Amino acid sequence: MTTTRLSLRLLAALLGAGPALAWTSPGLGEVYDPAALVAVSGGALTGSWPDYTQNQALLISAGDELRLPAGTHWTVADSVELRVQGLCTALGTPWEPIRLEALSGQPNSWSGLILDEADPASRLRCVTVRGGDDGLNCLGSSPVVEYCELSGNYSSGLSCFLAGSPILRHCLIEDNSRYGVEITGGSSPVLEHCVIRGNNVEASSPRNAVSIGIQGTNSPRFTSCLLEGRGPANPASGLSLWMSGAPLVRDCEITGFRSGVVIQGAGAQGRLERCWIHSSRYTNPIQGGSGVNVNTSATPVFRGCCLEDNDWGVTITSACAPDFGGSAEPGDNRLHGNGNGGSVWDFFNNTSSALQARGNWWGSTDPATIELHIHDDGDGAFGAVQTDPIRTDSLLAPLLAPDLGFHALAAGAVLGLRPAEHFRHLPGTAYHLEGPGSVSAAGDSLVWTPPAAGDSLLTLLLRATPPQGPGACDTLVVWLRRAGLEAPVLQVEEQGADMRLSWSAVPGATAYRLERALQADFPDGGVEIIHEGPELEFVDLGALLRPKSFYRARALAPTR
């Protein structure tokens, strides 16, 4: 199924196939915000700020820009495509997110946001995409995507194809009908502090949370991500690598799948470091239930990983040579506490190949006891598993339990953190929070009081130091909102060559400030104050004769 779908996509890309486009921008360097598209698209987009409806297909051509201001709510009619080949800039905030949603509310109702060889400077921040085929489809595109949600879509939340290698940070990919993330066609995206949870809602076949392959060489990177499944009744695995590629998966938690990690095929390599893979359940080790399943000449490397509470820890099938630790470099993995119905199998070698798993912790230092947990030449015509030397402790079990890693904090509030929710607690572990602001202890929590700053992004470092062995740290991003009055609701209306602006009254305000900028995010140094006073309207004379501008109204409190 996957191969067929991707092959059709490739054919479409090569032949220029696709639905007829109702409106295409001319590619002359223009910037199109929703209001501009309503004016020029002949009904393809209708509505007024902040609610718009896309009724027909839109293509923003190379050289042009689609710019979505914070607070935009964009709904899309059935079977309609939104494709950007130019620059896509969509910068929301936690308080004013940008929403791109199916008008019907159902998956597969529209195309999702397609970035088709889009400008590499494209950026999405605090954007929710729902109800599409793919939520975000990166065809040869590598945007920066932060604090976004790709949920309730059909084929996948995120699709990377034709060398599409986006950077995703602090994103939620959840409740998509099939895949969470599809990576193929020579794509190598980077995902940091992302949560990929509860996908394959359809549950009709093993469509995995993260599927890497099967076309081209794909080498993505995952750091501090959570992959969480829907349990053994759902056929999905957490992460699968098919054929050529060398992904790096570091400090990730993979839990609640039929299989945690599946790596197979010639050229399938990859490295997993300090990952916590647990709660994989299924009654047949060849079909599922393993924290890690490797087969068909794959050669992945595992270092410092914790595989526990799976029906089987590691299952090896076909002729492959995974590296769980050798004479030159020990594995430092924790392979312990896996079992099904009283049968304990931390390492299940179902091949005739001799394998090495040296320098790991098996829950015991007694070779005879360890052998009872390993399926190899002592259990039939299978290859031996070499375990010497044996680790004498389990302190290298990873501490990190990832989450989205960011908080939105209102003005005047404090942030309470329970370190045990960010780390796998070990007795005697000390916790420290480092960064701007001040910190105090309150029971098992740390309370952070932010500095006096407004509408800023602050980065904190939460550090865990156990009594022995290596520590761990986690970065936390805090959105801090400026104190003050609520924002007025701004209305904009063309009057000949002028622009009439009016805004709502705000309780407690004694005056209002109207600002103008050439960019939707109102950058420092690029904001012009064009009016200040108690009035609730203003006419910007000759506005339509000048370059396209963005407006913002602020309510002002009395000075003390």
C-alpha positions as CSV (number, residue, x, y, z in Angstrom):
1,M,0.0,0.0,0.0
2,T,2.7,2.5,0.9
3,T,4.8,1.7,-2.2
4,T,1.8,2.2,-4.5
5,R,0.8,5.5,-3.0
6,L,4.4,7.0,-3.1
7,S,5.0,5.8,-6.6
8,L,1.8,7.6,-7.8
9,R,3.0,10.7,-6.0
10,L,6.3,10.5,-7.8
11,L,4.7,10.0,-11.1
12,A,2.4,13.0,-10.5
13,A,5.4,15.2,-9.5
14,L,7.4,14.1,-12.6
15,L,4.4,14.7,-15.0
16,G,3.1,17.8,-13.3
17,A,-0.2,16.1,-12.6
18,G,-2.7,17.3,-10.1
19,P,-6.1,18.9,-9.9
20,A,-7.0,21.9,-12.0
21,L,-6.2,25.1,-10.1
22,A,-8.9,27.7,-9.7
23,W,-6.4,30.4,-8.9
24,T,-2.6,30.7,-9.4
25,S,-0.5,33.6,-8.3
26,P,1.6,35.1,-11.1
27,G,5.0,34.6,-9.4
28,L,5.9,38.3,-9.5
29,G,7.2,38.7,-6.0
30,E,3.8,39.5,-4.4
31,V,2.9,38.9,-0.8
32,Y,-0.6,37.4,-0.3
33,D,-2.3,37.5,3.1
34,P,-5.9,36.2,3.4
35,A,-7.4,39.6,2.8
36,A,-5.4,40.0,-0.4
37,L,-6.5,36.6,-1.6
38,V,-10.1,37.4,-1.0
39,A,-9.7,40.5,-3.2
40,V,-7.9,38.8,-6.1
41,S,-8.8,35.1,-6.2
42,G,-12.3,35.4,-7.7
43,G,-14.0,33.6,-4.9
44,A,-11.4,30.9,-4.3
45,L,-11.0,32.4,-0.9
46,T,-13.9,34.2,0.8
47,G,-14.5,35.8,4.3
48,S,-13.0,38.5,6.4
49,W,-10.6,38.7,9.3
50,P,-10.1,36.4,11.1
51,D,-12.4,33.7,9.4
52,Y,-11.8,32.6,5.8
53,T,-13.1,29.8,3.7
54,Q,-11.2,28.3,0.8
55,N,-13.7,27.2,-1.9
56,Q,-11.4,26.3,-4.8
57,A,-7.8,25.2,-5.3
58,L,-5.1,27.8,-4.7
59,L,-1.4,27.7,-5.8
60,I,1.1,30.3,-4.5
61,S,3.8,30.2,-7.2
62,A,7.5,30.3,-6.8
63,G,8.6,33.9,-6.1
64,D,5.4,34.8,-4.3
65,E,4.6,34.5,-0.6
66,L,1.6,33.2,1.4
67,R,1.6,35.1,4.7
68,L,-0.8,34.1,7.4
69,P,-1.0,36.4,10.4
70,A,-1.5,35.2,14.0
71,G,-5.1,34.4,14.7
72,T,-6.0,33.3,11.1
73,H,-8.8,30.7,11.0
74,W,-8.8,29.1,7.5
75,T,-11.4,26.4,6.7
76,V,-11.2,24.4,3.4
77,A,-14.1,22.9,1.4
78,D,-14.1,19.3,0.3
79,S,-11.6,18.1,-2.3
80,V,-9.8,21.4,-2.4
81,E,-6.0,21.8,-2.6
82,L,-3.7,24.4,-1.0
83,R,-0.2,24.3,-2.6
84,V,2.7,26.7,-2.0
85,Q,5.7,26.7,-4.3
86,G,7.0,30.1,-3.0
87,L,7.5,31.3,0.5
88,C,5.1,30.2,3.3
89,T,5.1,32.3,6.4
90,A,2.6,31.4,9.1
91,L,3.5,32.8,12.5
92,G,1.0,32.3,15.3
93,T,1.4,32.4,19.1
94,P,-0.1,30.1,21.8
95,W,-2.7,32.8,22.4
96,E,-3.4,33.5,18.7
97,P,-2.8,30.2,16.9
98,I,-3.3,29.8,13.1
99,R,-5.8,27.1,12.2
100,L,-6.1,25.4,8.8
101,E,-9.0,22.9,9.0
102,A,-11.5,21.0,6.9
103,L,-14.8,22.6,6.7
104,S,-16.4,19.2,7.2
105,G,-14.3,18.4,10.2
106,Q,-13.4,15.0,8.7
107,P,-10.0,13.5,7.7
108,N,-9.1,13.4,4.0
109,S,-11.6,16.3,3.2
110,W,-8.9,18.5,1.6
111,S,-5.2,18.2,0.5
112,G,-3.6,19.5,3.7
113,L,-0.9,22.1,3.4
114,I,1.4,21.1,0.5
115,L,4.8,22.7,0.4
116,D,6.0,21.8,-3.1
117,E,9.7,22.7,-3.5
118,A,8.8,25.8,-1.4
119,D,11.3,28.5,-0.5
120,P,13.7,27.1,2.2
121,A,13.0,30.2,4.4
122,S,9.4,29.0,4.9
123,R,8.4,28.9,8.5
124,L,5.3,27.7,10.5
125,R,4.8,28.5,14.1
126,C,1.8,27.7,16.3
127,V,-0.2,26.3,13.3
128,T,-2.8,23.6,13.6
129,V,-3.6,21.5,10.4
130,R,-6.6,19.2,10.6
131,G,-8.8,17.2,8.2
132,G,-6.3,16.9,5.3
133,D,-5.0,14.0,3.4
134,D,-1.5,14.7,4.8
135,G,-1.5,17.4,7.4
136,L,1.8,18.9,6.2
137,N,3.3,17.5,3.0
138,C,6.9,18.5,2.4
139,L,7.6,17.7,-1.3
140,G,11.3,18.7,-1.7
141,S,10.8,21.3,1.0
142,S,12.6,21.9,4.2
143,P,10.7,24.5,6.3
144,V,11.1,25.2,10.0
145,V,8.0,24.1,11.9
146,E,7.6,24.9,15.6
147,Y,4.9,24.5,18.2
148,C,2.5,23.2,15.6
149,E,-0.2,20.5,15.7
150,L,-0.8,18.0,12.8
151,S,-3.8,16.0,14.0
152,G,-6.9,14.4,12.6
153,N,-5.6,14.0,9.1
154,Y,-5.8,10.9,6.9
155,S,-2.7,9.4,5.2
156,S,-0.2,11.0,7.7
157,G,0.3,14.0,10.0
158,L,3.7,14.7,8.3
159,S,4.8,13.5,5.0
160,C,8.4,14.0,3.7
161,F,9.1,13.0,0.1
162,L,11.5,13.9,-2.7
163,A,14.2,15.1,-0.3
164,G,11.8,17.0,1.9
165,S,13.7,17.5,5.1
166,P,11.8,19.9,7.5
167,I,12.9,20.8,11.0
168,L,10.2,20.2,13.6
169,R,10.5,21.4,17.2
170,H,7.9,21.0,19.9
171,C,5.2,19.7,17.6
172,L,2.2,17.4,18.3
173,I,1.4,14.7,15.7
174,E,-1.7,12.9,17.0
175,D,-4.9,10.9,16.0
176,N,-4.1,10.7,12.3
177,S,-6.0,7.9,10.5
178,R,-2.9,6.1,9.2
179,Y,0.8,7.2,9.7
180,G,2.0,9.7,12.2
181,V,5.1,10.5,10.1
182,E,6.1,9.2,6.6
183,I,9.7,9.7,5.5
184,T,10.8,8.5,2.1
185,G,12.3,9.5,-1.3
186,G,15.7,10.6,0.2
187,S,14.3,12.7,3.0
188,S,16.1,13.4,6.3
189,P,13.9,15.6,8.6
190,V,14.9,16.6,12.1
191,L,12.3,16.2,14.9
192,E,13.1,17.6,18.4
193,H,10.8,17.5,21.4
194,C,7.9,16.2,19.3
195,V,5.0,14.0,20.5
196,I,3.8,11.4,18.0
197,R,0.8,9.8,19.7
198,G,-2.3,7.7,19.1
199,N,-2.0,7.5,15.3
200,N,-3.2,4.7,13.0
201,V,-6.8,5.4,14.1
202,E,-8.0,3.3,11.1
203,A,-6.1,0.3,12.5
204,S,-6.7,-1.8,9.3
205,S,-3.0,-2.6,8.7
206,P,0.4,-1.9,10.3
207,R,0.8,1.7,9.5
208,N,3.5,2.8,11.9
209,A,3.8,5.9,14.0
210,V,7.1,6.7,12.1
211,S,7.7,5.0,8.8
212,I,11.1,5.5,7.2
213,G,11.6,4.2,3.7
214,I,11.2,2.5,1.3
215,Q,12.4,4.7,-1.6
216,G,15.8,6.4,-1.5
217,T,18.2,6.8,1.4
218,N,16.5,8.4,4.4
219,S,18.5,9.5,7.5
220,P,16.2,11.5,9.8
221,R,17.1,12.6,13.3
222,F,14.8,12.3,16.4
223,T,15.8,13.8,19.7
224,S,13.8,13.9,22.9
225,C,10.6,12.7,21.2
226,L,7.7,10.6,22.5
227,L,6.2,7.9,20.3
228,E,3.1,6.4,22.0
229,G,0.8,3.8,20.4
230,R,-2.7,2.6,20.9
231,G,-1.8,-0.8,22.4
232,P,-1.5,-4.4,21.0
233,A,-4.9,-4.5,19.3
234,N,-3.6,-1.9,16.9
235,P,-1.1,-3.4,14.4
236,A,1.2,-0.3,14.3
237,S,4.8,-0.3,15.4
238,G,6.5,2.8,16.9
239,L,9.4,3.3,14.4
240,S,10.1,1.3,11.3
241,L,13.1,1.5,8.9
242,W,12.8,-0.2,5.6
243,M,15.8,-0.6,3.3
244,S,18.5,2.1,3.0
245,G,19.0,4.7,5.7
246,A,20.8,5.6,8.9
247,P,18.5,7.5,11.3
248,L,19.7,8.7,14.6
249,V,17.2,8.3,17.5
250,R,18.4,9.8,20.8
251,D,16.7,10.3,24.2
252,C,13.3,9.1,22.9
253,E,10.6,7.1,24.6
254,I,8.7,4.5,22.5
255,T,5.8,2.8,24.2
256,G,2.4,1.1,23.8
257,F,2.9,-0.5,20.3
258,R,2.6,-4.0,19.0
259,S,6.4,-3.6,18.3
260,G,8.6,-0.8,19.4
261,V,11.2,-0.6,16.7
262,V,11.4,-2.6,13.5
263,I,14.5,-2.4,11.3
264,Q,14.9,-4.6,8.2
265,G,16.4,-4.7,4.8
266,A,19.8,-4.3,3.1
267,G,21.3,-1.0,3.9
268,A,19.1,-0.4,6.9
269,Q,21.4,0.9,9.6
270,G,20.7,3.6,12.1
271,R,21.7,4.3,15.7
272,L,19.6,4.4,18.8
273,E,21.1,6.1,21.9
274,R,19.6,6.3,25.4
275,C,16.1,5.4,24.2
276,W,13.5,3.9,26.6
277,I,11.5,1.2,24.7
278,H,8.8,-0.5,26.8
279,S,5.3,-1.9,26.9
280,S,5.4,-3.7,23.5
281,R,2.8,-6.4,23.5
282,Y,1.9,-9.3,21.2
283,T,1.7,-13.1,21.5
284,N,4.0,-13.9,18.6
285,P,7.6,-12.7,18.7
286,I,8.0,-12.9,14.9
287,Q,4.9,-10.7,14.4
288,G,5.1,-8.3,17.3
289,G,5.6,-8.0,21.0
290,S,9.3,-7.0,20.8
291,G,10.9,-3.8,22.0
292,V,13.2,-4.2,19.0
293,N,12.8,-6.5,16.0
294,V,15.8,-6.6,13.5
295,N,15.9,-8.8,10.3
296,T,17.0,-9.2,6.7
297,S,20.7,-8.1,6.8
298,A,20.0,-4.8,8.7
299,T,22.9,-3.5,10.9
300,P,21.6,-1.0,13.4
301,V,23.6,0.1,16.5
302,F,22.1,0.4,20.1
303,R,23.9,2.2,22.9
304,G,22.6,3.0,26.4
305,C,19.1,2.0,25.6
306,C,16.6,0.6,28.1
307,L,14.4,-2.3,26.9
308,E,12.0,-3.4,29.6
309,D,8.4,-4.6,30.2
310,N,8.1,-5.9,26.6
311,D,6.8,-9.4,25.8
312,W,10.2,-9.9,24.2
313,G,13.1,-7.5,24.5
314,V,15.0,-8.0,21.3
315,T,14.0,-10.4,18.5
316,I,16.4,-11.2,15.6
317,T,15.2,-12.9,12.5
318,S,16.8,-13.6,9.1
319,A,20.5,-13.0,8.5
320,C,21.3,-9.6,10.1
321,A,24.0,-8.2,12.4
322,P,22.7,-5.7,14.8
323,D,25.3,-4.1,17.2
324,F,24.2,-4.3,20.8
325,G,27.8,-4.0,22.0
326,G,31.1,-5.5,20.9
327,S,34.6,-5.9,22.2
328,A,35.7,-2.4,21.2
329,E,32.6,-0.6,22.4
330,P,30.2,-2.0,25.0
331,G,26.5,-1.7,24.5
332,D,25.7,-0.2,27.9
333,N,22.1,-1.2,27.3
334,R,19.6,-2.4,29.9
335,L,18.0,-5.6,28.6
336,H,16.0,-6.8,31.6
337,G,12.4,-7.4,32.8
338,N,10.9,-8.5,29.5
339,G,8.5,-11.5,29.6
340,N,5.3,-13.0,28.4
341,G,3.2,-15.5,30.3
342,G,6.1,-16.5,32.6
343,S,8.6,-16.9,29.7
344,V,11.4,-14.4,30.0
345,W,13.1,-13.5,26.7
346,D,15.3,-10.4,26.9
347,F,17.2,-11.4,23.7
348,F,15.6,-13.8,21.2
349,N,18.0,-14.9,18.4
350,N,15.9,-16.8,15.9
351,T,18.7,-17.1,13.4
352,S,21.8,-19.3,12.9
353,S,24.1,-16.3,13.1
354,A,26.4,-15.7,16.1
355,L,25.7,-12.3,17.6
356,Q,27.4,-10.0,20.0
357,A,25.6,-8.2,22.9
358,R,28.6,-7.4,25.1
359,G,28.7,-4.9,28.0
360,N,25.0,-4.8,28.8
361,W,23.0,-5.1,32.0
362,W,20.8,-8.2,32.2
363,G,19.4,-7.8,35.7
364,S,22.0,-10.2,37.1
365,T,25.8,-10.9,37.0
366,D,25.3,-14.6,37.0
367,P,26.0,-16.0,33.4
368,A,23.7,-19.0,34.0
369,T,20.8,-16.8,35.0
370,I,21.4,-14.5,32.1
371,E,21.4,-17.5,29.7
372,L,17.9,-18.3,30.8
373,H,16.8,-15.0,29.4
374,I,18.5,-15.4,26.0
375,H,17.3,-17.6,23.2
376,D,20.3,-18.9,21.3
377,D,22.4,-22.0,20.7
378,G,21.4,-23.4,24.1
379,D,17.8,-23.6,22.9
380,G,18.3,-25.4,19.5
381,A,20.0,-24.8,16.2
382,F,20.5,-21.1,16.7
383,G,23.5,-18.8,16.8
384,A,25.2,-18.1,20.1
385,V,24.8,-14.7,21.7
386,Q,28.1,-13.4,23.3
387,T,27.4,-11.3,26.4
388,D,30.9,-11.0,28.1
389,P,31.8,-8.7,29.7
390,I,28.6,-8.2,31.7
391,R,27.7,-4.8,33.2
392,T,27.4,-5.0,36.9
393,D,24.8,-2.2,37.3
394,S,22.0,-0.5,35.4
395,L,22.8,3.1,36.1
396,L,23.0,3.9,32.4
397,A,19.3,3.3,31.9
398,P,18.1,6.6,30.3
399,L,16.6,9.2,32.6
400,L,14.7,11.3,30.1
401,A,11.0,11.0,29.6
402,P,10.3,13.4,26.7
403,D,7.3,15.6,26.2
404,L,6.6,18.7,24.1
405,G,9.0,20.7,26.3
406,F,7.3,24.1,26.2
407,H,4.8,26.1,28.3
408,A,2.7,29.1,27.7
409,L,2.7,31.3,30.7
410,A,0.3,34.3,31.3
411,A,1.6,37.5,32.7
412,G,2.1,37.4,36.5
413,A,1.9,33.6,36.7
414,V,4.6,31.2,38.0
415,L,5.5,27.8,36.5
416,G,5.4,24.7,38.7
417,L,7.5,21.8,37.5
418,R,7.5,18.3,38.9
419,P,10.9,16.9,37.8
420,A,9.7,13.4,38.1
421,E,7.4,14.1,35.2
422,H,10.4,15.0,33.0
423,F,12.8,12.3,34.2
424,R,12.6,8.6,35.2
425,H,13.3,9.1,38.9
426,L,16.1,7.3,40.6
427,P,16.5,7.5,44.4
428,G,18.8,10.2,45.5
429,T,18.5,12.2,42.3
430,A,19.0,16.0,42.7
431,Y,17.2,18.4,40.3
432,H,18.2,21.9,39.3
433,L,16.5,24.5,37.1
434,E,18.8,26.9,35.4
435,G,18.1,30.1,33.4
436,P,16.6,33.6,33.7
437,G,14.2,34.3,36.6
438,S,14.3,32.7,40.1
439,V,13.6,29.2,41.4
440,S,12.3,27.9,44.7
441,A,11.4,24.4,46.0
442,A,7.9,23.4,47.0
443,G,7.7,19.7,48.1
444,D,8.5,17.6,45.1
445,S,8.2,20.5,42.7
446,L,10.3,23.5,41.5
447,V,8.6,26.8,41.2
448,W,9.9,29.2,38.6
449,T,9.2,33.0,38.8
450,P,9.9,34.6,35.4
451,P,11.8,37.9,35.0
452,A,9.9,41.1,34.2
453,A,9.7,40.6,30.4
454,G,6.9,40.7,27.9
455,D,5.9,38.5,25.0
456,S,9.2,36.7,25.0
457,L,10.6,33.2,24.5
458,L,12.8,32.0,27.3
459,T,14.8,28.8,27.5
460,L,15.4,26.9,30.8
461,L,17.5,23.9,31.5
462,L,16.1,21.3,33.9
463,R,19.0,19.1,35.1
464,A,18.9,15.7,36.9
465,T,22.0,14.4,38.8
466,P,21.7,10.9,40.2
467,P,24.1,9.9,43.1
468,Q,26.2,7.8,40.7
469,G,26.6,7.6,37.0
470,P,25.7,10.2,34.3
471,G,23.1,12.9,34.7
472,A,20.5,14.1,32.2
473,C,19.1,17.4,31.2
474,D,16.1,18.7,29.4
475,T,15.5,22.1,27.7
476,L,12.2,23.8,28.4
477,V,10.9,26.7,26.3
478,V,8.5,29.2,28.0
479,W,6.3,31.6,26.1
480,L,5.9,34.5,28.4
481,R,3.0,36.8,27.7
482,R,3.1,40.6,28.4
483,A,1.0,42.0,31.1
484,G,-1.6,44.5,30.2
485,L,-5.1,45.0,28.7
486,E,-6.7,42.7,26.2
487,A,-6.1,43.5,22.5
488,P,-8.8,45.4,20.6
489,V,-10.6,43.7,17.8
490,L,-9.4,45.4,14.6
491,Q,-11.6,45.8,11.4
492,V,-10.1,47.0,8.1
493,E,-12.1,48.4,5.2
494,E,-11.0,49.8,1.8
495,Q,-12.3,53.3,0.9
496,G,-10.9,54.2,-2.5
497,A,-7.2,54.6,-2.2
498,D,-7.5,54.8,1.6
499,M,-7.9,52.2,4.4
500,R,-10.4,52.8,7.2
501,L,-9.5,51.1,10.4
502,S,-11.8,50.7,13.4
503,W,-11.4,48.8,16.6
504,S,-13.4,47.6,19.6
505,A,-13.4,49.4,23.0
506,V,-11.4,47.7,25.7
507,P,-12.5,48.0,29.4
508,G,-9.9,50.0,31.4
509,A,-8.3,51.6,28.3
510,T,-7.9,55.3,28.1
511,A,-6.3,55.5,24.7
512,Y,-5.4,53.3,21.7
513,R,-2.3,53.0,19.6
514,L,-2.4,52.0,15.9
515,E,0.7,50.4,14.5
516,R,1.8,49.6,10.9
517,A,4.5,47.3,9.6
518,L,5.5,45.6,6.4
519,Q,5.8,42.2,8.0
520,A,3.0,40.2,9.8
521,D,5.2,39.5,12.8
522,F,5.8,43.2,13.5
523,P,9.6,42.9,13.9
524,D,11.6,45.2,16.3
525,G,12.7,48.3,14.4
526,G,10.0,47.7,11.7
527,V,6.9,49.1,13.4
528,E,5.5,52.6,12.8
529,I,3.0,54.3,15.1
530,I,0.5,56.0,12.9
531,H,-2.1,57.1,15.5
532,E,-2.5,57.3,19.2
533,G,-5.5,58.7,21.1
534,P,-9.0,57.9,22.6
535,E,-10.7,57.5,19.2
536,L,-12.0,54.1,18.0
537,E,-11.2,54.7,14.3
538,F,-8.6,56.1,11.9
539,V,-8.3,56.5,8.1
540,D,-4.8,55.7,6.7
541,L,-4.8,58.0,3.6
542,G,-3.3,56.6,0.4
543,A,-2.7,53.2,2.0
544,L,-3.5,51.3,-1.2
545,L,-0.9,53.3,-3.2
546,R,1.9,52.2,-0.9
547,P,3.5,48.7,-0.4
548,K,1.2,46.2,1.4
549,S,1.1,46.8,5.1
550,F,-0.1,45.1,8.3
551,Y,-1.9,46.8,11.1
552,R,-2.1,46.2,14.8
553,A,-4.2,48.0,17.5
554,R,-3.1,48.2,21.2
555,A,-5.1,49.3,24.2
556,L,-3.3,51.7,26.5
557,A,-3.8,51.9,30.3
558,P,-3.5,55.2,32.2
559,T,0.0,56.0,33.3
560,R,0.8,56.1,37.1
